[in-house]
Amino acid sequence: MKNIIKASVLSANLTKTMLYSLEYRAIHLLSKSFSLFVKPPHRENRKELIDYLRNKVIEIHKMDAENIVEGIYPVSVIYPKASIDHMKNFPKLLLDSLRISRRRKLNVKDDMKGQEIGDAPEYLNRNYHFQTDGYFSDDSAKLYEHQVEILFSGTAAPMRRKLIQKIKETQGFSRPLRILEIGAGVGTATIDFSQSFKYSSYIVSDVSYQYLEAAKKRLKGKFEFVRAKAEDLPFKDGEFDLVFSVYLFHELPRSVREKVIQETYRVLKTNGVMAICDSIQKDDDPFLNQVLEAFPLDYHEPFYKDYTLWNPITSMQMSGFKDIRFDHQLLSKYWTAVKE
Ligand SMILES: C[S@@+](CC[C@H](N)C(=O)[O-])C[C@H]1O[C@@H](n2cnc3c(N)ncnc32)[C@H](O)[C@@H]1O
C-alpha cells in the first residue's frame, strides 16, 4: 500500500512539474518573440546543469512522497490548491510576463505607480522580481503563487513542506501549538502547515495588506490575520511555541534579518522553535553557485547576494538560540533553533 501511495504522489508531483515547465516555456517564447522590446527570463541550456537539476527535482518529489507515507504530513497537501484560478489566471500571467520582461530589459525597479504600501519599510517599495506593483496590489497577490511555481517548475510546494519535517525532527510537540507565521504572503505554506500540526492558535502575518487580504480569502479554518513587520512584531514576549517563515529572509537587508531573529527569540516561549526555509546559500551546492549568481539579476532581488554570503548562525547564537540545525535540498535551505 505504501508503495502505491508513494508512486501516486510522485506521479502527481511530476505532472505538476511538467505543467509548470511548459508554462515557463510559453512565457519564454512569448518574451522572445518581442525581444526587441523586452528581455526574456534566462533559460538554462547547459546540458550538464539541466540533467543535474532534473535529478534533484525527482529527488525532492520522492522525499515528499516518503514524508507523506511516513505521516509527517497528510496526503491532502498535494491536492491542487486552486485549479480554476490557475486556468483563469494564466492569460493574465502571460500578459504580465511581458511587463516583467520589459522592466528586466530596462532594469526598472521603482515602477510602483504610488502603490499603497502603508508604513511598510522603504526597502520594500520596489518591484521585487521585477513583478508588477511589487508586493502591494491585489493583482500582484493573485498572480504571485502561480509565478513562484513556474519559476521553480512546481517544486516550491515540496521545498516549503520539507520544513515541516525539519521542525518535527527538532521538537516532538505533543500539545496543540501557538503558531506564528511571518512573511506568510498569500498563505500557501499555511495550508500545508495547518494540516500538519495541532494548534490552539495560528497567526498568519505579513507586511503587505494586499497579500494578507488574499490569504484571508483563501484560507478556511481557525486563523488570525495580523499585518506585521517581521522586524517589529506586535506580540508579547514568550507567546508562541513555533515561529516560522518561508522565503522571507533573502528579501531583507542584513540588519533587518538579524532583527527578525531577535524578535522571533523574544516572542517564543522557552523551548519554542524558530524555523526558517529560504534559498540555498553560496557553496551549499557548489554546482549551483552559478544559478545563485544569475537569479538576483534576472529577478530583481536587491539583498539576495548578501543573503547567500550571510551566516545566520552567529546571529542565532547571539540571540540565545540553542540546538541550531540546518540542511538543504534542491534550491532551499532549512534552519531550526530552540529558545534557551
Ligand atoms: C518571497 S515572499 C514569500 C511569501 C510566502 N512565505 C511564500 O512562501 O510564498 C516574501 C513575503 O514576505 C513579505 N515581507 C517582506 N518583508 C517583510 C517584512 N519586513 N515583514 C513582514 N513581511 C515581509 C512580503 O510581503 C511577501 O509576502
The ligand as an SDF file (V2000), in Angstrom:
LIG
                    3D

 27 29  0  0  0  0  0  0  0  0999 V2000
    9.0350   35.8130   -1.2620 C   0  0  0  0  0  0  0  0  0  0  0  0
    7.5460   36.1820   -0.4350 S   0  0  0  0  0  0  0  0  0  0  0  0
    7.2330   34.6650    0.4610 C   0  0  0  0  0  0  0  0  0  0  0  0
    5.7850   34.5040    0.7940 C   0  0  0  0  0  0  0  0  0  0  0  0
    5.4030   33.1560    1.3930 C   0  0  0  0  0  0  0  0  0  0  0  0
    6.0290   32.9230    2.6640 N   0  0  0  0  0  0  0  0  0  0  0  0
    5.7160   32.0390    0.4370 C   0  0  0  0  0  0  0  0  0  0  0  0
    6.2970   31.0540    0.8420 O   0  0  0  0  0  0  0  0  0  0  0  0
    5.3240   32.1530   -0.7180 O   0  0  0  0  0  0  0  0  0  0  0  0
    8.0450   37.2730    0.8250 C   0  0  0  0  0  0  0  0  0  0  0  0
    6.8810   37.7870    1.6450 C   0  0  0  0  0  0  0  0  0  0  0  0
    7.4230   38.4790    2.7550 O   0  0  0  0  0  0  0  0  0  0  0  0
    6.7120   39.6770    2.9450 C   0  0  0  0  0  0  0  0  0  0  0  0
    7.6480   40.5940    3.6110 N   0  0  0  0  0  0  0  0  0  0  0  0
    8.7310   41.2080    3.0810 C   0  0  0  0  0  0  0  0  0  0  0  0
    9.3580   41.9350    4.0090 N   0  0  0  0  0  0  0  0  0  0  0  0
    8.6730   41.7700    5.1580 C   0  0  0  0  0  0  0  0  0  0  0  0
    8.8310   42.2620    6.4720 C   0  0  0  0  0  0  0  0  0  0  0  0
    9.8230   43.0770    6.7950 N   0  0  0  0  0  0  0  0  0  0  0  0
    7.9330   41.8790    7.4210 N   0  0  0  0  0  0  0  0  0  0  0  0
    6.9190   41.0520    7.1020 C   0  0  0  0  0  0  0  0  0  0  0  0
    6.7000   40.5590    5.8680 N   0  0  0  0  0  0  0  0  0  0  0  0
    7.5740   40.9070    4.9070 C   0  0  0  0  0  0  0  0  0  0  0  0
    6.2640   40.1150    1.5740 C   0  0  0  0  0  0  0  0  0  0  0  0
    5.1570   40.9700    1.6390 O   0  0  0  0  0  0  0  0  0  0  0  0
    5.9620   38.7580    0.9340 C   0  0  0  0  0  0  0  0  0  0  0  0
    4.6290   38.4000    1.1410 O   0  0  0  0  0  0  0  0  0  0  0  0
  1  2  1  0
  2  3  1  0
  2 10  1  0
  3  4  1  0
  4  5  1  0
  5  6  1  0
  5  7  1  0
  7  8  2  0
  7  9  1  0
 10 11  1  0
 11 12  1  0
 11 26  1  0
 12 13  1  0
 13 14  1  0
 13 24  1  0
 14 15  1  0
 14 23  1  0
 15 16  2  0
 16 17  1  0
 17 18  1  0
 17 23  2  0
 18 19  1  0
 18 20  2  0
 20 21  1  0
 21 22  2  0
 22 23  1  0
 24 25  1  0
 24 26  1  0
 26 27  1  0
M  CHG  2   2   1   9  -1
M  END
$$$$
